[in-house]
Amino acid sequence: MSRPIRITLACAGTLLAALLVTLAIGIRDLDRPLRWSPEVMPLRAINAIDTAQVQYYSEFGHYAASLEELGPAASGTGGLIQPDLARGEKGGYHFTLTSTPAGYAISAVGRTRSYLSDQTMKIHVHVGPGPATMSDPLIGGPATISDPPETRSPDSPTPQPPVPESSERYSYPVPARHRTQSQS
């Protein structure tokens, strides 16, 4: 190799290293706005309760009837949720867990928003004062926060998203290196 090519490769290597360091520092902060969003905390707490309920059910054969049963003070559970969540207060939201004939219901009520989930792990959101109900729109559903229920006429049904055929539901492209001869 001639000398100019070696110098060019050394410069390229140095620039690449500097770029990688810059990216490593920048990437760790990409989710910072999401972590501090006020809507994320109650959703993460509801997901934590849902996960704890699954664990509790697998161990005891039934769902917990209260948040205290999932917390660290309850005997035998090992603290499936954080102590503040087990007390029912976290991040300005009041959480309750109640038994229902089908399983359980989780309610998170804040000043301007509230959420409701059950054993199906679908989360309903209500914008405004008061608790969420099962008739409130689902998070990620067709009616979103920018399309509150009061803007629709009472006679019109809630729009439903199209349901894919079962074969389409989980069809993901298989990378070429993982395909068998029958898939090619």
KEMI-674444 format. One record per residue: residue in one letter; z, x negated, y negated of N, C-alpha, C in turn. Coordinates in nm, 4 decimals. Layout:
BEGIN
+------+----------+----------+----------+----------+----------+----------+----------+----------+----------+
! mivo !      n_z !      n_x !      n_y !     ca_z !     ca_x !     ca_y !      c_z !      c_x !      c_y !
+------+----------+----------+----------+----------+----------+----------+----------+----------+----------+
!    A !        Z !        X !        Y !        Z !        X !        Y !        Z !        X !        Y !
...
+------+----------+----------+----------+----------+----------+----------+----------+----------+----------+
END
This chain:
BEGIN
+------+----------+----------+----------+----------+----------+----------+----------+----------+----------+
! mivo !      n_z !      n_x !      n_y !     ca_z !     ca_x !     ca_y !      c_z !      c_x !      c_y !
+------+----------+----------+----------+----------+----------+----------+----------+----------+----------+
!    M !   0.0000 !  -0.0823 !   0.1180 !   0.0000 !   0.0000 !   0.0000 !   0.0000 !  -0.0868 !  -0.1245 !
!    S !  -0.0721 !  -0.0449 !  -0.2210 !  -0.0751 !  -0.1237 !  -0.3433 !   0.0462 !  -0.0877 !  -0.4300 !
!    R !   0.0726 !  -0.1764 !  -0.5251 !   0.1920 !  -0.1622 !  -0.6081 !   0.1915 !  -0.0333 !  -0.6908 !
!    P !   0.0812 !   0.0102 !  -0.7574 !   0.0847 !   0.1334 !  -0.8369 !   0.1159 !   0.2576 !  -0.7518 !
!    I !   0.0688 !   0.2605 !  -0.6290 !   0.0949 !   0.3774 !  -0.5438 !   0.2431 !   0.3828 !  -0.5079 !
!    R !   0.3037 !   0.2660 !  -0.4787 !   0.4468 !   0.2623 !  -0.4456 !   0.5308 !   0.3077 !  -0.5641 !
!    I !   0.4942 !   0.2665 !  -0.6842 !   0.5680 !   0.3087 !  -0.8032 !   0.5525 !   0.4589 !  -0.8242 !
!    T !   0.4328 !   0.5112 !  -0.8051 !   0.4089 !   0.6546 !  -0.8194 !   0.4911 !   0.7332 !  -0.7187 !
!    L !   0.4960 !   0.6861 !  -0.5936 !   0.5760 !   0.7540 !  -0.4913 !   0.7242 !   0.7476 !  -0.5240 !
!    A !   0.7715 !   0.6360 !  -0.5775 !   0.9122 !   0.6232 !  -0.6156 !   0.9453 !   0.7193 !  -0.7288 !
!    C !   0.8556 !   0.7303 !  -0.8273 !   0.8767 !   0.8243 !  -0.9382 !   0.8764 !   0.9680 !  -0.8869 !
!    A !   0.7848 !   0.9994 !  -0.7972 !   0.7774 !   1.1349 !  -0.7413 !   0.9040 !   1.1670 !  -0.6633 !
!    G !   0.9548 !   1.0707 !  -0.5879 !   1.0785 !   1.0915 !  -0.5125 !   1.1968 !   1.1155 !  -0.6043 !
!    T !   1.2047 !   1.0405 !  -0.7135 !   1.3127 !   1.0567 !  -0.8104 !   1.3042 !   1.1940 !  -0.8775 !
!    L !   1.1841 !   1.2339 !  -0.9154 !   1.1665 !   1.3654 !  -0.9773 !   1.2016 !   1.4775 !  -0.8796 !
!    L !   1.1638 !   1.4619 !  -0.7546 !   1.1952 !   1.5620 !  -0.6538 !   1.3460 !   1.5738 !  -0.6338 !
!    A !   1.4147 !   1.4606 !  -0.6306 !   1.5606 !   1.4621 !  -0.6161 !   1.6255 !   1.5315 !  -0.7358 !
!    A !   1.5785 !   1.5010 !  -0.8554 !   1.6332 !   1.5647 !  -0.9756 !   1.6072 !   1.7151 !  -0.9739 !
!    L !   1.4895 !   1.7542 !  -0.9292 !   1.4559 !   1.8967 !  -0.9202 !   1.5466 !   1.9677 !  -0.8195 !
!    L !   1.5697 !   1.9060 !  -0.7052 !   1.6557 !   1.9659 !  -0.6039 !   1.7990 !   1.9815 !  -0.6529 !
!    V !   1.8508 !   1.8825 !  -0.7249 !   1.9859 !   1.8922 !  -0.7804 !   1.9923 !   2.0061 !  -0.8823 !
!    T !   1.8919 !   2.0153 !  -0.9683 !   1.8877 !   2.1220 !  -1.0682 !   1.8833 !   2.2587 !  -1.0016 !
!    L !   1.8008 !   2.2728 !  -0.8983 !   1.7930 !   2.3997 !  -0.8263 !   1.9247 !   2.4334 !  -0.7580 !
!    A !   1.9884 !   2.3352 !  -0.6982 !   2.1153 !   2.3593 !  -0.6294 !   2.2209 !   2.4095 !  -0.7264 !
!    I !   2.2252 !   2.3550 !  -0.8450 !   2.3217 !   2.3997 !  -0.9453 !   2.2854 !   2.5390 !  -0.9953 !
!    G !   2.1582 !   2.5648 !  -1.0170 !   2.1153 !   2.6943 !  -1.0700 !   2.1263 !   2.8070 !  -0.9695 !
!    I !   2.0982 !   2.7809 !  -0.8435 !   2.0979 !   2.8864 !  -0.7426 !   2.2371 !   2.9429 !  -0.7192 !
!    R !   2.3389 !   2.8587 !  -0.7257 !   2.4732 !   2.9102 !  -0.6970 !   2.5185 !   3.0139 !  -0.7994 !
!    D !   2.4581 !   3.0141 !  -0.9190 !   2.4975 !   3.1094 !  -1.0216 !   2.4041 !   3.2293 !  -1.0326 !
!    L !   2.3056 !   3.2398 !  -0.9429 !   2.2107 !   3.3506 !  -0.9527 !   2.2769 !   3.4861 !  -0.9327 !
!    D !   2.3779 !   3.4940 !  -0.8471 !   2.4403 !   3.6228 !  -0.8211 !   2.5590 !   3.6504 !  -0.9132 !
!    R !   2.5834 !   3.5672 !  -1.0110 !   2.6972 !   3.5880 !  -1.1013 !   2.6930 !   3.7239 !  -1.1712 !
!    P !   2.5803 !   3.7698 !  -1.2286 !   2.5808 !   3.9026 !  -1.2897 !   2.6130 !   4.0121 !  -1.1879 !
!    L !   2.5655 !   3.9983 !  -1.0656 !   2.5917 !   4.0979 !  -0.9632 !   2.7388 !   4.0983 !  -0.9238 !
!    R !   2.7995 !   3.9808 !  -0.9126 !   2.9402 !   3.9727 !  -0.8728 !   3.0299 !   4.0398 !  -0.9749 !
!    W !   2.9950 !   4.0359 !  -1.1012 !   3.0821 !   4.0885 !  -1.2051 !   3.0419 !   4.2278 !  -1.2499 !
!    S !   2.9432 !   4.2868 !  -1.1890 !   2.9017 !   4.4221 !  -1.2247 !   3.0117 !   4.5205 !  -1.1857 !
!    P !   3.0480 !   4.6132 !  -1.2743 !   3.1576 !   4.7050 !  -1.2426 !   3.1266 !   4.7983 !  -1.1256 !
!    E !   2.9997 !   4.8220 !  -1.0952 !   2.9647 !   4.9101 !  -0.9845 !   2.9760 !   4.8402 !  -0.8495 !
!    V !   2.9733 !   4.7091 !  -0.8466 !   2.9738 !   4.6368 !  -0.7204 !   3.1109 !   4.6403 !  -0.6538 !
!    M !   3.2181 !   4.6277 !  -0.7314 !   3.3522 !   4.6201 !  -0.6739 !   3.3871 !   4.7428 !  -0.5893 !
!    P !   3.3702 !   4.8648 !  -0.6388 !   3.4056 !   4.9781 !  -0.5529 !   3.3161 !   4.9896 !  -0.4301 !
!    L !   3.1894 !   4.9514 !  -0.4422 !   3.0998 !   4.9571 !  -0.3274 !   3.1413 !   4.8556 !  -0.2214 !
!    R !   3.1796 !   4.7358 !  -0.2640 !   3.2272 !   4.6358 !  -0.1685 !   3.3580 !   4.6808 !  -0.1030 !
!    A !   3.4449 !   4.7439 !  -0.1803 !   3.5715 !   4.7924 !  -0.1245 !   3.5459 !   4.9027 !  -0.0218 !
!    I !   3.4544 !   4.9930 !  -0.0525 !   3.4209 !   5.0995 !   0.0424 !   3.3615 !   5.0394 !   0.1696 !
!    N !   3.2745 !   4.9414 !   0.1542 !   3.2179 !   4.8744 !   0.2720 !   3.3266 !   4.8043 !   0.3530 !
!    A !   3.4245 !   4.7452 !   0.2851 !   3.5353 !   4.6794 !   0.3560 !   3.6173 !   4.7824 !   0.4343 !
!    I !   3.6401 !   4.8995 !   0.3748 !   3.7153 !   5.0044 !   0.4445 !   3.6352 !   5.0556 !   0.5637 !
!    D !   3.5048 !   5.0773 !   0.5437 !   3.4200 !   5.1214 !   0.6552 !   3.4253 !   5.0211 !   0.7712 !
!    T !   3.4153 !   4.8930 !   0.7395 !   3.4200 !   4.7895 !   0.8426 !   3.5560 !   4.7886 !   0.9116 !
!    A !   3.6627 !   4.8029 !   0.8331 !   3.7972 !   4.8066 !   0.8909 !   3.8141 !   4.9278 !   0.9820 !
!    Q !   3.7552 !   5.0401 !   0.9446 !   3.7644 !   5.1609 !   1.0280 !   3.6945 !   5.1392 !   1.1626 !
!    V !   3.5812 !   5.0723 !   1.1614 !   3.5103 !   5.0434 !   1.2861 !   3.5971 !   4.9549 !   1.3752 !
!    Q !   3.6571 !   4.8526 !   1.3160 !   3.7451 !   4.7643 !   1.3930 !   3.8672 !   4.8396 !   1.4456 !
!    Y !   3.9259 !   4.9234 !   1.3613 !   4.0441 !   5.0010 !   1.3998 !   4.0094 !   5.0955 !   1.5147 !
!    Y !   3.8944 !   5.1611 !   1.5031 !   3.8505 !   5.2546 !   1.6074 !   3.8290 !   5.1824 !   1.7408 !
!    S !   3.7685 !   5.0644 !   1.7338 !   3.7429 !   4.9916 !   1.8585 !   3.8728 !   4.9458 !   1.9249 !
!    E !   3.9775 !   4.9251 !   1.8453 !   4.1043 !   4.8793 !   1.9015 !   4.1942 !   4.9953 !   1.9466 !
!    F !   4.1979 !   5.1049 !   1.8688 !   4.2931 !   5.2127 !   1.8959 !   4.2295 !   5.3420 !   1.9468 !
!    G !   4.0969 !   5.3528 !   1.9430 !   4.0304 !   5.4721 !   1.9942 !   4.0248 !   5.5893 !   1.8974 !
!    H !   4.0711 !   5.5698 !   1.7753 !   4.0618 !   5.6728 !   1.6712 !   4.0585 !   5.6027 !   1.5354 !
!    Y !   4.0152 !   5.6762 !   1.4330 !   4.0101 !   5.6194 !   1.2986 !   4.1486 !   5.6222 !   1.2356 !
!    A !   4.1738 !   5.5307 !   1.1440 !   4.2992 !   5.5305 !   1.0689 !   4.3003 !   5.6522 !   0.9771 !
!    A !   4.4195 !   5.7103 !   0.9601 !   4.4326 !   5.8295 !   0.8764 !   4.4671 !   5.7953 !   0.7322 !
!    S !   4.5050 !   5.6701 !   0.7048 !   4.5409 !   5.6314 !   0.5686 !   4.5059 !   5.4840 !   0.5468 !
!    L !   4.5002 !   5.4468 !   0.4209 !   4.4725 !   5.3076 !   0.3865 !   4.5861 !   5.2161 !   0.4323 !
!    E !   4.7085 !   5.2674 !   0.4299 !   4.8230 !   5.1871 !   0.4719 !   4.8092 !   5.1418 !   0.6171 !
!    E !   4.7508 !   5.2249 !   0.7010 !   4.7321 !   5.1876 !   0.8418 !   4.6373 !   5.0684 !   0.8563 !
!    L !   4.5471 !   5.0505 !   0.7606 !   4.4514 !   4.9404 !   0.7659 !   4.5037 !   4.8146 !   0.6978 !
!    G !   4.6106 !   4.8292 !   0.6198 !   4.6629 !   4.7176 !   0.5423 !   4.7482 !   4.6223 !   0.6229 !
!    P !   4.7885 !   4.5113 !   0.5592 !   4.8637 !   4.4088 !   0.6293 !   5.0050 !   4.4499 !   0.6685 !
!    A !   5.0637 !   4.5486 !   0.6036 !   5.2008 !   4.5876 !   0.6353 !   5.2087 !   4.6722 !   0.7626 !
!    A !   5.0980 !   4.7335 !   0.8011 !   5.0985 !   4.8179 !   0.9200 !   5.1135 !   4.7309 !   1.0437 !
!    S !   5.1970 !   4.7752 !   1.1346 !   5.2198 !   4.6932 !   1.2538 !   5.1011 !   4.7032 !   1.3481 !
!    G !   5.0578 !   4.5906 !   1.3971 !   4.9526 !   4.5859 !   1.4972 !   4.8109 !   4.5805 !   1.4447 !
!    T !   4.7887 !   4.6033 !   1.3160 !   4.6508 !   4.6016 !   1.2677 !   4.6082 !   4.4640 !   1.2191 !
!    G !   4.7026 !   4.3805 !   1.1800 !   4.6672 !   4.2463 !   1.1358 !   4.6072 !   4.2416 !   0.9976 !
!    G !   4.6172 !   4.3479 !   0.9200 !   4.5668 !   4.3468 !   0.7837 !   4.4153 !   4.3476 !   0.7777 !
!    L !   4.3557 !   4.4609 !   0.8067 !   4.2101 !   4.4709 !   0.8068 !   4.1524 !   4.4807 !   0.6664 !
!    I !   4.2353 !   4.5203 !   0.5685 !   4.1913 !   4.5253 !   0.4286 !   4.2956 !   4.4549 !   0.3428 !
!    Q !   4.2603 !   4.4249 !   0.2192 !   4.3482 !   4.3541 !   0.1273 !   4.4660 !   4.4438 !   0.0868 !
!    P !   4.5798 !   4.3836 !   0.0514 !   4.6989 !   4.4624 !   0.0172 !   4.6774 !   4.5589 !  -0.0991 !
!    D !   4.6088 !   4.5147 !  -0.2059 !   4.5884 !   4.6049 !  -0.3192 !   4.5025 !   4.7252 !  -0.2806 !
!    L !   4.4062 !   4.7050 !  -0.1943 !   4.3227 !   4.8153 !  -0.1473 !   4.4039 !   4.9072 !  -0.0558 !
!    A !   4.4929 !   4.8500 !   0.0239 !   4.5787 !   4.9307 !   0.1113 !   4.6734 !   5.0183 !   0.0292 !
!    R !   4.7087 !   4.9729 !  -0.0925 !   4.7926 !   5.0543 !  -0.1819 !   4.7114 !   5.1626 !  -0.2527 !
!    G !   4.5793 !   5.1517 !  -0.2492 !   4.4937 !   5.2544 !  -0.3075 !   4.4464 !   5.2292 !  -0.4483 !
!    E !   4.4772 !   5.1146 !  -0.5058 !   4.4346 !   5.0836 !  -0.6419 !   4.3648 !   4.9487 !  -0.6422 !
!    K !   4.2450 !   4.9466 !  -0.6982 !   4.1734 !   4.8192 !  -0.7098 !   4.0680 !   4.8315 !  -0.8184 !
!    G !   4.0692 !   4.7386 !  -0.9124 !   3.9669 !   4.7297 !  -1.0155 !   3.9481 !   4.8555 !  -1.0985 !
!    G !   4.0550 !   4.9292 !  -1.1257 !   4.0439 !   5.0501 !  -1.2067 !   3.9999 !   5.1729 !  -1.1280 !
!    Y !   3.9899 !   5.1629 !  -0.9989 !   3.9535 !   5.2758 !  -0.9134 !   4.0727 !   5.3152 !  -0.8272 !
!    H !   4.0841 !   5.4442 !  -0.8017 !   4.1867 !   5.4957 !  -0.7113 !   4.1172 !   5.5315 !  -0.5798 !
!    F !   4.1576 !   5.4657 !  -0.4722 !   4.0973 !   5.4853 !  -0.3408 !   4.1874 !   5.5718 !  -0.2542 !
!    T !   4.1253 !   5.6656 !  -0.1832 !   4.1993 !   5.7449 !  -0.0845 !   4.1186 !   5.7497 !   0.0448 !
!    L !   4.1906 !   5.7548 !   0.1535 !   4.1304 !   5.7662 !   0.2861 !   4.1932 !   5.8872 !   0.3524 !
!    T !   4.1115 !   5.9822 !   0.3951 !   4.1631 !   6.1033 !   0.4595 !   4.0920 !   6.1249 !   0.5921 !
!    S !   4.1633 !   6.1872 !   0.6838 !   4.1035 !   6.2242 !   0.8127 !   4.0221 !   6.3512 !   0.7961 !
!    T !   3.9118 !   6.3585 !   0.8662 !   3.8297 !   6.4789 !   0.8695 !   3.8045 !   6.5128 !   1.0165 !
!    P !   3.7600 !   6.6342 !   1.0461 !   3.7315 !   6.6673 !   1.1860 !   3.6281 !   6.5742 !   1.2495 !
!    A !   3.5329 !   6.5261 !   1.1696 !   3.4292 !   6.4387 !   1.2234 !   3.4710 !   6.2917 !   1.2248 !
!    G !   3.5716 !   6.2536 !   1.1471 !   3.6119 !   6.1133 !   1.1401 !   3.7027 !   6.0859 !   1.0225 !
!    Y !   3.6434 !   6.0417 !   0.9112 !   3.7222 !   6.0080 !   0.7931 !   3.6361 !   6.0200 !   0.6684 !
!    A !   3.7021 !   6.0204 !   0.5518 !   3.6338 !   6.0201 !   0.4227 !   3.7055 !   5.9226 !   0.3309 !
!    I !   3.6276 !   5.8434 !   0.2584 !   3.6802 !   5.7472 !   0.1615 !   3.6369 !   5.7931 !   0.0236 !
!    S !   3.7316 !   5.8022 !  -0.0682 !   3.7006 !   5.8406 !  -0.2047 !   3.7458 !   5.7286 !  -0.2979 !
!    A !   3.6600 !   5.6922 !  -0.3926 !   3.6928 !   5.5942 !  -0.4957 !   3.6636 !   5.6600 !  -0.6297 !
!    V !   3.7687 !   5.6880 !  -0.7059 !   3.7535 !   5.7597 !  -0.8324 !   3.7884 !   5.6669 !  -0.9474 !
!    G !   3.6916 !   5.6505 !  -1.0386 !   3.7113 !   5.5717 !  -1.1593 !   3.7036 !   5.6611 !  -1.2814 !
!    R !   3.7043 !   5.6001 !  -1.3997 !   3.6981 !   5.6794 !  -1.5222 !   3.5608 !   5.7408 !  -1.5449 !
!    T !   3.4551 !   5.6671 !  -1.5158 !   3.3204 !   5.7174 !  -1.5468 !   3.2328 !   5.7379 !  -1.4244 !
!    R !   3.2791 !   5.6923 !  -1.3095 !   3.2015 !   5.7008 !  -1.1867 !   3.2947 !   5.7206 !  -1.0700 !
!    S !   3.2452 !   5.7895 !  -0.9673 !   3.3225 !   5.7995 !  -0.8437 !   3.2278 !   5.7946 !  -0.7252 !
!    Y !   3.2839 !   5.7560 !  -0.6115 !   3.2059 !   5.7361 !  -0.4899 !   3.2744 !   5.8057 !  -0.3734 !
!    L !   3.1946 !   5.8454 !  -0.2756 !   3.2462 !   5.9088 !  -0.1553 !   3.1657 !   5.8591 !  -0.0362 !
!    S !   3.2358 !   5.8223 !   0.0700 !   3.1711 !   5.7786 !   0.1924 !   3.2464 !   5.8381 !   0.3100 !
!    D !   3.1814 !   5.8401 !   0.4251 !   3.2477 !   5.8875 !   0.5469 !   3.2063 !   5.7989 !   0.6634 !
!    Q !   3.2307 !   5.8448 !   0.7850 !   3.2024 !   5.7633 !   0.9032 !   3.0541 !   5.7329 !   0.9202 !
!    T !   2.9662 !   5.8012 !   0.8488 !   2.8234 !   5.7686 !   0.8536 !   2.7913 !   5.6451 !   0.7692 !
!    M !   2.8863 !   5.6041 !   0.6858 !   2.8765 !   5.4881 !   0.5960 !   2.7733 !   5.5064 !   0.4859 !
!    K !   2.7306 !   5.6289 !   0.4622 !   2.6444 !   5.6578 !   0.3479 !   2.7353 !   5.6828 !   0.2287 !
!    I !   2.6961 !   5.6325 !   0.1114 !   2.7805 !   5.6414 !  -0.0074 !   2.7159 !   5.7334 !  -0.1094 !
!    H !   2.7917 !   5.8355 !  -0.1514 !   2.7483 !   5.9288 !  -0.2555 !   2.8094 !   5.8834 !  -0.3876 !
!    V !   2.7357 !   5.9011 !  -0.4964 !   2.7835 !   5.8598 !  -0.6283 !   2.7840 !   5.9805 !  -0.7212 !
!    H !   2.8888 !   5.9876 !  -0.8044 !   2.8998 !   6.0921 !  -0.9062 !   2.9222 !   6.0228 !  -1.0396 !
!    V !   2.8366 !   6.0524 !  -1.1364 !   2.8503 !   5.9949 !  -1.2696 !   2.9237 !   6.0947 !  -1.3565 !
!    G !   3.0338 !   6.0507 !  -1.4154 !   3.1159 !   6.1379 !  -1.4982 !   3.2559 !   6.1489 !  -1.4395 !
!    P !   3.3416 !   6.2232 !  -1.5077 !   3.4782 !   6.2375 !  -1.4564 !   3.4799 !   6.3248 !  -1.3308 !
!    G !   3.5803 !   6.3053 !  -1.2503 !   3.5940 !   6.3848 !  -1.1291 !   3.5441 !   6.3121 !  -1.0066 !
!    P !   3.5869 !   6.3590 !  -0.8900 !   3.5500 !   6.2918 !  -0.7658 !   3.4078 !   6.3237 !  -0.7209 !
!    A !   3.3514 !   6.2353 !  -0.6426 !   3.2190 !   6.2565 !  -0.5831 !   3.2331 !   6.3524 !  -0.4653 !
!    T !   3.1242 !   6.4223 !  -0.4352 !   3.1216 !   6.5136 !  -0.3209 !   2.9999 !   6.4788 !  -0.2350 !
!    M !   2.9922 !   6.5413 !  -0.1190 !   2.8777 !   6.5172 !  -0.0300 !   2.7479 !   6.5722 !  -0.0890 !
!    S !   2.7558 !   6.6585 !  -0.1878 !   2.6340 !   6.7104 !  -0.2509 !   2.5824 !   6.6183 !  -0.3610 !
!    D !   2.6609 !   6.5189 !  -0.3994 !   2.6139 !   6.4210 !  -0.4975 !   2.5095 !   6.3309 !  -0.4325 !
!    P !   2.4215 !   6.2705 !  -0.5140 !   2.3140 !   6.1880 !  -0.4572 !   2.3673 !   6.0642 !  -0.3860 !
!    L !   2.2929 !   6.0220 !  -0.2863 !   2.3250 !   5.8997 !  -0.2139 !   2.2844 !   5.7789 !  -0.2961 !
!    I !   2.3574 !   5.6714 !  -0.2810 !   2.3180 !   5.5459 !  -0.3450 !   2.1900 !   5.5001 !  -0.2784 !
!    G !   2.0900 !   5.4696 !  -0.3578 !   1.9618 !   5.4285 !  -0.3034 !   1.8744 !   5.5457 !  -0.2640 !
!    G !   1.9236 !   5.6679 !  -0.2843 !   1.8460 !   5.7864 !  -0.2494 !   1.7473 !   5.8216 !  -0.3590 !
!    P !   1.6751 !   5.9328 !  -0.3442 !   1.5725 !   5.9693 !  -0.4409 !   1.6284 !   6.0086 !  -0.5764 !
!    A !   1.7447 !   6.0727 !  -0.5810 !   1.8055 !   6.1079 !  -0.7086 !   1.9021 !   5.9975 !  -0.7438 !
!    T !   1.8752 !   5.9266 !  -0.8529 !   1.9578 !   5.8119 !  -0.8887 !   2.0396 !   5.8441 !  -1.0119 !
!    I !   2.1120 !   5.7464 !  -1.0587 !   2.1972 !   5.7649 !  -1.1760 !   2.1134 !   5.8041 !  -1.2974 !
!    S !   1.9907 !   5.7539 !  -1.3065 !   1.9055 !   5.7904 !  -1.4193 !   1.8496 !   5.9317 !  -1.4031 !
!    D !   1.8688 !   5.9943 !  -1.2881 !   1.8214 !   6.1298 !  -1.2620 !   1.9394 !   6.2144 !  -1.2136 !
!    P !   2.0358 !   6.2449 !  -1.3049 !   2.1544 !   6.3183 !  -1.2615 !   2.1194 !   6.4592 !  -1.2158 !
!    P !   2.2024 !   6.5200 !  -1.1280 !   2.1724 !   6.6512 !  -1.0729 !   2.1558 !   6.7588 !  -1.1794 !
!    E !   2.2255 !   6.7478 !  -1.2938 !   2.2165 !   6.8528 !  -1.3953 !   2.0789 !   6.8596 !  -1.4615 !
!    T !   1.9913 !   6.7574 !  -1.4424 !   1.8581 !   6.7617 !  -1.5011 !   1.7593 !   6.8377 !  -1.4132 !
!    R !   1.7976 !   6.8658 !  -1.2876 !   1.7100 !   6.9424 !  -1.1993 !   1.7459 !   7.0895 !  -1.2099 !
!    S !   1.6484 !   7.1748 !  -1.1871 !   1.6794 !   7.3169 !  -1.1912 !   1.7612 !   7.3534 !  -1.0679 !
!    P !   1.8522 !   7.4504 !  -1.0795 !   1.9376 !   7.4849 !  -0.9662 !   1.8587 !   7.5390 !  -0.8470 !
!    D !   1.7394 !   7.5942 !  -0.8717 !   1.6602 !   7.6518 !  -0.7632 !   1.5793 !   7.5472 !  -0.6869 !
!    S !   1.5580 !   7.4305 !  -0.7485 !   1.4752 !   7.3307 !  -0.6808 !   1.5594 !   7.2527 !  -0.5808 !
!    P !   1.5051 !   7.2302 !  -0.4635 !   1.5812 !   7.1542 !  -0.3637 !   1.5901 !   7.0071 !  -0.4030 !
!    T !   1.6921 !   6.9411 !  -0.3526 !   1.7053 !   6.7980 !  -0.3766 !   1.5910 !   6.7271 !  -0.3066 !
!    P !   1.5153 !   6.6435 !  -0.3795 !   1.4031 !   6.5754 !  -0.3151 !   1.4522 !   6.4832 !  -0.2041 !
!    Q !   1.3797 !   6.4839 !  -0.0946 !   1.4147 !   6.4001 !   0.0199 !   1.3075 !   6.2928 !   0.0371 !
!    P !   1.3495 !   6.1702 !   0.0692 !   1.2507 !   6.0649 !   0.0902 !   1.1761 !   6.0893 !   0.2204 !
!    P !   1.0521 !   6.0422 !   0.2298 !   0.9791 !   6.0586 !   0.3556 !   1.0462 !   5.9781 !   0.4658 !
!    V !   1.0536 !   6.0364 !   0.5833 !   1.1143 !   5.9694 !   0.6982 !   1.0027 !   5.9066 !   0.7801 !
!    P !   1.0087 !   5.7752 !   0.8005 !   0.9020 !   5.7110 !   0.8775 !   0.9113 !   5.7496 !   1.0243 !
!    E !   0.7974 !   5.7407 !   1.0917 !   0.7979 !   5.7616 !   1.2355 !   0.8881 !   5.6579 !   1.2991 !
!    S !   0.9451 !   5.6891 !   1.4125 !   1.0402 !   5.5972 !   1.4741 !   0.9771 !   5.4617 !   1.5042 !
!    S !   0.8475 !   5.4582 !   1.5318 !   0.7833 !   5.3302 !   1.5600 !   0.7683 !   5.2465 !   1.4331 !
!    E !   0.7623 !   5.3121 !   1.3162 !   0.7484 !   5.2398 !   1.1905 !   0.8834 !   5.1953 !   1.1362 !
!    R !   0.9902 !   5.2596 !   1.1780 !   1.1200 !   5.2368 !   1.1177 !   1.1638 !   5.0915 !   1.1245 !
!    Y !   1.1438 !   5.0266 !   1.2370 !   1.1890 !   4.8902 !   1.2525 !   1.0756 !   4.7952 !   1.2890 !
!    S !   0.9578 !   4.8213 !   1.2374 !   0.8467 !   4.7321 !   1.2701 !   0.8362 !   4.6253 !   1.1621 !
!    Y !   0.8658 !   4.5040 !   1.2000 !   0.8565 !   4.3913 !   1.1103 !   0.7497 !   4.2972 !   1.1638 !
!    P !   0.6775 !   4.2298 !   1.0760 !   0.5760 !   4.1362 !   1.1249 !   0.6418 !   4.0207 !   1.2002 !
!    V !   0.5842 !   3.9836 !   1.3109 !   0.6349 !   3.8736 !   1.3914 !   0.5583 !   3.7479 !   1.3524 !
!    P !   0.6307 !   3.6409 !   1.3122 !   0.5605 !   3.5173 !   1.2762 !   0.4772 !   3.4672 !   1.3939 !
!    A !   0.3665 !   3.4042 !   1.3620 !   0.2726 !   3.3599 !   1.4645 !   0.3384 !   3.2684 !   1.5669 !
!    R !   0.4299 !   3.1836 !   1.5240 !   0.4916 !   3.0902 !   1.6186 !   0.5841 !   3.1601 !   1.7179 !
!    H !   0.6228 !   3.2875 !   1.6905 !   0.7120 !   3.3607 !   1.7806 !   0.6384 !   3.4671 !   1.8624 !
!    R !   0.5093 !   3.4803 !   1.8427 !   0.4333 !   3.5830 !   1.9143 !   0.4067 !   3.5405 !   2.0567 !
!    T !   0.4086 !   3.6404 !   2.1434 !   0.3665 !   3.6147 !   2.2805 !   0.2169 !   3.6431 !   2.2868 !
!    Q !   0.1534 !   3.6125 !   2.3978 !   0.0087 !   3.6341 !   2.4080 !  -0.0254 !   3.7826 !   2.3993 !
!    S !   0.0647 !   3.8702 !   2.4429 !   0.0361 !   4.0146 !   2.4365 !   0.0403 !   4.0659 !   2.2943 !
!    Q !   0.1107 !   3.9950 !   2.2007 !   0.1197 !   4.0385 !   2.0634 !   0.0068 !   3.9833 !   1.9777 !
!    S !  -0.0663 !   3.8879 !   2.0253 !  -0.1712 !   3.8231 !   1.9449 !  -0.2932 !   3.9103 !   1.9285 !
+------+----------+----------+----------+----------+----------+----------+----------+----------+----------+
END
